[in-house]
Amino acid sequence: MKTSAPTSSFGIQPISPQRIYQEVASQLRRNISEGKLRPGDKLPPERDLAQMFGVSRNTMREALRALELSGLIELKLGSAGGAFVLPGSSNAVVNGMRDLYFLGAITPEHLTAARISISSAVIRMACENMTDEDLAELERNVAMAEEMHKAGSFEERTKYHQAFHVLLAKATHNPILLATTEGIMEITRQFVKAIGPTEDQDYTLPSRKRLLNHLRKRDAEKAVKEMASALTKLQQGYMVKARGLPPGKPASTAPAASAEPARRPPRGPTPKKGRARAPGAA
């Protein structure tokens, strides 16, 4: 009489009860990836899902929460609420980068070096792929930033400055570059929040206008140099204030210049200090 081969020969291991929710989440992920669940679809109620999978409601709730953190579904409250499948989202990337920030694993030097490197790839691809509408969105963004600057609405101006980078990444029509940029901008926002108000950067709007001019001409090399120069000035300006933050906040031990690329863009004139103070980042 033949005996059954041990399950270990198939590479199968018993599922830990503590990890059942991961298996539930994996099955739902497969349904989404195979198109059985599409963006906008509403999943059955939590109670019904738990019965379908043969798990407790607590386990089902953990699985849904894991999918929400991954950016695959949205959990809404209320009578019209429930679990809804989302279109492609960068939530997982953004959340992961935010966690690195709070762990103190990212310094201002890391951030500036990454922004210069990623923006270089973004600009080059945007120059190849951007549409007239993409360019118009960037122009509207810069116009609104200037309007907010003149009105003294520095917080709103900062939001437009930060949104510019995401719009530029959208112009690549590459979801990976967009997700990476959104994650980097989330870290930037966290740094700025920790640093607090800093003097207004007079060079940002003129730099944006020069950058737009290069983008209109699809001159990727000049656009890359302009962006790198602006980000380096940003580093030298307020990002270095992140040194000496309390435990739990990112602290820097390296000199600010370490964030600059090997081939540094030519330095522009030292920016003049404005009187206004802004809580934002370019």
C-alpha positions as CSV (number, residue, x, y, z in Angstrom):
1,M,0.0,0.0,0.0
2,K,1.4,3.4,-1.0
3,T,1.8,6.0,1.6
4,S,1.2,9.7,1.0
5,A,4.3,11.8,0.5
6,P,4.9,14.3,3.3
7,T,3.5,17.8,2.6
8,S,7.1,19.2,3.0
9,S,8.1,17.5,-0.3
10,F,5.7,19.9,-2.1
11,G,7.0,22.9,-0.3
12,I,3.7,23.3,1.5
13,Q,3.7,24.6,5.1
14,P,0.8,24.8,7.5
15,I,-0.8,28.2,7.6
16,S,-0.3,30.0,10.9
17,P,-3.6,31.1,12.4
18,Q,-2.1,34.5,12.9
19,R,-1.6,34.9,9.2
20,I,-5.0,33.7,7.9
21,Y,-5.9,37.3,7.0
22,Q,-3.0,37.5,4.6
23,E,-4.3,34.5,2.7
24,V,-7.7,36.1,2.5
25,A,-6.1,39.4,1.3
26,S,-4.1,37.5,-1.3
27,Q,-7.2,35.8,-2.8
28,L,-8.9,39.2,-3.1
29,R,-5.7,40.7,-4.7
30,R,-5.8,37.9,-7.3
31,N,-9.4,38.6,-8.0
32,I,-8.5,42.3,-8.6
33,S,-5.5,41.5,-10.7
34,E,-7.4,39.0,-12.9
35,G,-10.2,41.6,-13.5
36,K,-12.8,39.6,-11.5
37,L,-13.1,42.7,-9.3
38,R,-12.8,46.0,-11.1
39,P,-12.3,49.6,-10.0
40,G,-15.5,51.0,-8.5
41,D,-16.9,47.5,-7.6
42,K,-18.3,47.2,-4.1
43,L,-17.3,44.0,-2.2
44,P,-20.0,42.1,-0.3
45,P,-20.6,43.1,3.3
46,E,-17.9,42.1,5.8
47,R,-20.2,39.6,7.4
48,D,-20.9,37.9,4.1
49,L,-17.2,37.9,3.1
50,A,-16.3,36.3,6.4
51,Q,-18.8,33.5,5.8
52,M,-17.6,33.0,2.2
53,F,-14.0,32.6,3.4
54,G,-14.9,30.7,6.5
55,V,-13.1,33.1,8.8
56,S,-14.0,35.3,11.7
57,R,-15.2,38.9,11.1
58,N,-12.0,40.1,12.9
59,T,-9.9,38.2,10.5
60,M,-11.9,39.6,7.6
61,R,-11.5,43.1,8.9
62,E,-7.7,42.7,9.1
63,A,-7.6,41.5,5.5
64,L,-9.7,44.4,4.3
65,R,-7.5,46.8,6.3
66,A,-4.4,45.3,4.7
67,L,-5.9,45.9,1.2
68,E,-6.8,49.4,2.1
69,L,-3.2,50.2,3.3
70,S,-2.0,48.7,0.0
71,G,-4.2,51.2,-1.9
72,L,-6.3,48.5,-3.5
73,I,-9.6,49.2,-1.8
74,E,-11.3,52.1,0.0
75,L,-13.4,51.5,3.2
76,K,-16.3,53.9,3.5
77,L,-18.5,54.3,6.5
78,G,-22.2,55.0,6.7
79,S,-25.3,53.4,5.1
80,A,-23.8,53.7,1.6
81,G,-20.4,52.6,2.8
82,G,-18.5,49.4,2.4
83,A,-15.3,48.2,0.7
84,F,-14.8,49.6,-2.9
85,V,-12.1,48.6,-5.3
86,L,-9.9,51.6,-6.2
87,P,-8.2,52.4,-9.6
88,G,-4.4,52.2,-9.6
89,S,-3.1,54.0,-6.5
90,S,0.4,54.9,-5.1
91,N,-0.8,54.6,-1.5
92,A,1.5,51.7,-0.7
93,V,4.6,53.5,-1.9
94,V,3.6,56.7,-0.1
95,N,2.9,54.9,3.1
96,G,6.2,53.0,2.9
97,M,8.2,56.2,2.4
98,R,6.3,57.9,5.2
99,D,7.2,55.1,7.5
100,L,10.9,55.4,6.6
101,Y,10.7,59.1,7.5
102,F,9.2,58.4,10.9
103,L,11.8,55.7,11.6
104,G,14.4,58.4,11.1
105,A,16.0,56.5,8.2
106,I,15.8,59.5,5.8
107,T,18.0,62.6,6.1
108,P,17.6,65.9,4.2
109,E,20.7,64.8,2.2
110,H,18.9,61.6,1.2
111,L,15.8,63.5,0.2
112,T,17.6,66.1,-1.9
113,A,19.8,63.5,-3.7
114,A,16.7,61.4,-4.5
115,R,14.7,64.4,-5.7
116,I,17.4,65.5,-8.0
117,S,17.9,61.9,-9.4
118,I,14.1,61.2,-9.8
119,S,13.3,64.6,-11.2
120,S,16.0,64.1,-13.8
121,A,14.3,60.9,-15.0
122,V,10.8,62.5,-14.8
123,I,11.8,65.6,-16.8
124,R,13.4,63.5,-19.6
125,M,10.4,61.3,-19.9
126,A,8.0,64.2,-19.6
127,C,9.8,66.0,-22.5
128,E,9.1,62.9,-24.6
129,N,5.5,62.1,-23.5
130,M,3.8,65.3,-22.3
131,T,0.7,66.5,-24.1
132,D,-0.4,70.1,-24.7
133,E,-2.8,69.6,-21.8
134,D,-0.1,68.4,-19.5
135,L,1.9,71.5,-20.3
136,A,-1.2,73.7,-19.8
137,E,-1.7,72.2,-16.3
138,L,1.9,73.0,-15.4
139,E,1.5,76.5,-16.6
140,R,-1.8,77.0,-14.6
141,N,0.0,75.6,-11.5
142,V,2.8,78.2,-11.8
143,A,0.3,81.0,-12.5
144,M,-1.7,80.1,-9.4
145,A,1.5,79.8,-7.3
146,E,2.4,83.3,-8.4
147,E,-1.1,84.6,-7.6
148,M,-0.9,83.1,-4.1
149,H,2.6,84.6,-3.6
150,K,1.4,88.1,-4.5
151,A,-1.6,87.7,-2.2
152,G,0.6,86.7,0.7
153,S,-1.1,83.3,0.9
154,F,2.2,81.5,1.4
155,E,0.6,78.2,2.6
156,E,-1.5,78.0,-0.5
157,R,1.6,79.0,-2.6
158,T,3.5,76.1,-1.0
159,K,0.8,73.6,-2.0
160,Y,1.0,74.7,-5.6
161,H,4.8,74.4,-5.5
162,Q,4.6,70.9,-4.2
163,A,1.8,69.9,-6.6
164,F,4.0,71.0,-9.5
165,H,6.3,68.0,-9.0
166,V,3.3,65.6,-9.1
167,L,1.9,67.2,-12.2
168,L,5.3,67.0,-13.9
169,A,5.4,63.3,-13.0
170,K,1.9,62.8,-14.4
171,A,3.1,64.2,-17.6
172,T,5.5,61.2,-18.0
173,H,2.4,59.0,-18.3
174,N,4.4,56.4,-16.3
175,P,2.7,55.2,-13.1
176,I,6.0,54.1,-11.5
177,L,7.5,57.5,-11.8
178,L,4.3,59.1,-10.6
179,A,4.1,56.8,-7.5
180,T,7.7,57.4,-6.7
181,T,7.3,61.2,-7.0
182,E,4.2,61.2,-4.8
183,G,6.1,59.2,-2.2
184,I,9.0,61.7,-2.3
185,M,6.7,64.7,-2.0
186,E,5.0,63.1,1.0
187,I,8.4,62.9,2.7
188,T,9.1,66.5,1.7
189,R,5.8,67.6,3.4
190,Q,6.8,65.7,6.5
191,F,10.2,67.4,6.7
192,V,8.7,70.8,6.2
193,K,6.1,70.1,8.9
194,A,8.9,69.1,11.3
195,I,11.1,72.1,10.4
196,G,8.5,74.7,10.7
197,P,8.3,78.1,9.0
198,T,11.3,79.3,7.0
199,E,12.1,82.4,4.9
200,D,10.4,82.7,1.6
201,Q,12.3,81.3,-1.4
202,D,12.5,84.1,-3.9
203,Y,14.2,81.9,-6.4
204,T,11.4,79.3,-6.8
205,L,8.9,81.2,-9.0
206,P,11.6,82.5,-11.4
207,S,13.1,79.0,-11.5
208,R,9.7,77.5,-12.3
209,K,9.2,80.0,-15.2
210,R,12.6,79.1,-16.7
211,L,11.8,75.4,-16.3
212,L,8.5,75.9,-18.1
213,N,10.3,77.6,-20.9
214,H,12.7,74.6,-21.3
215,L,9.8,72.2,-21.1
216,R,7.9,74.0,-23.9
217,K,11.0,73.6,-26.1
218,R,11.4,69.9,-25.0
219,D,14.9,70.8,-23.9
220,A,15.4,68.1,-21.3
221,E,19.0,68.8,-20.4
222,K,18.4,72.5,-19.6
223,A,15.3,71.6,-17.7
224,V,17.2,69.0,-15.6
225,K,19.9,71.5,-14.8
226,E,17.3,74.1,-13.7
227,M,15.5,71.7,-11.5
228,A,18.8,70.4,-9.9
229,S,19.9,74.0,-9.2
230,A,16.6,74.9,-7.5
231,L,16.6,71.7,-5.4
232,T,20.2,72.3,-4.3
233,K,19.4,75.8,-3.2
234,L,16.4,74.4,-1.3
235,Q,18.8,72.1,0.5
236,Q,21.2,74.9,1.3
237,G,18.3,77.0,2.5
238,Y,15.8,75.5,4.9
239,M,16.3,71.7,4.6
240,V,19.5,71.9,6.7
241,K,17.3,73.1,9.6
242,A,16.3,69.5,10.0
243,R,19.6,68.9,11.9
244,G,19.2,68.5,15.6
245,L,15.5,67.6,15.6
246,P,14.3,65.7,18.6
247,P,14.4,61.8,18.6
248,G,11.9,60.3,16.2
249,K,12.6,63.1,13.7
250,P,15.1,62.7,10.9
251,A,18.5,64.0,11.9
252,S,21.4,64.8,9.6
253,T,25.0,64.1,10.3
254,A,26.6,64.7,6.9
255,P,27.3,68.2,5.5
256,A,24.6,69.5,3.2
257,A,26.9,69.5,0.2
258,S,26.9,65.7,0.3
259,A,23.5,65.7,-1.3
260,E,24.7,67.4,-4.4
261,P,25.3,65.3,-7.5
262,A,28.8,64.5,-8.7
263,R,28.3,67.0,-11.5
264,R,27.0,70.0,-9.7
265,P,25.0,72.5,-11.7
266,P,26.5,76.0,-11.8
267,R,25.6,78.0,-8.8
268,G,23.3,81.0,-9.4
269,P,23.5,84.2,-7.4
270,T,22.7,84.0,-3.7
271,P,19.0,84.3,-3.4
272,K,17.8,87.4,-1.6
273,K,15.9,87.0,1.7
274,G,12.3,88.0,1.7
275,R,10.5,89.4,4.6
276,A,7.6,87.0,4.5
277,R,7.8,83.6,6.1
278,A,6.4,80.5,4.6
279,P,5.8,77.0,5.9
280,G,6.4,75.4,2.5
281,A,8.7,73.6,0.2
282,A,9.4,73.9,-3.6
